[in-house]
């Protein structure tokens, strides 16, 4: 019972983290669009290295700095999601969380490299967008597979007691096993 509760709590927390990441991705998207549409272009006649150019952009366009900070927070949330997925002991969730983390890393690295490339590399911009979309897909998959609920043929969500009753009705378990399991479930 205690191990099952821990797993349910981890799944709930993983769902909250995933929804938090989705919310932050939405904000990240809006800030990114704002930067693309309204931020001033940085032109300089000074011979700047890519790193100097990145620092110039970060400190002269606050939206870009906000974009970078939000990206770092999204990456931290992805790492926490991986940790909690490992506690869930569900292989689908673990794989999806690792894919989510890798795609988050790809989006972040592509974004930084895009900035260092004087914001001129369309391939990096495209790879950042694809990874961003992949993170959103894995987030929805984690919520879907991580809910822990089982759907029956009628589409109704079955809880553990429904599943136990069904097994007893099919003759898969004896009356003694049914009573013991029902007591273990606390219902």
Secondary structure, 3 states (H helix, E strand, C coil): CHHHHHHHHHHHHHHHHHHHHHHHHHHHHHHHHHHHHHCCCCCCCCCCCHHHHHHHHHHHCHHHHHHHHHHHHHHHHHHHHHHHHHHHCCHHHHHHHHHHHHHHHHHHHHHHHHHHCCCCCHHHHHHHHHHHHHHHHHHHHHHHHHCCCEECCCCCEECHHHHHHHHHHCCCCCHHHHHHHHHHHCC
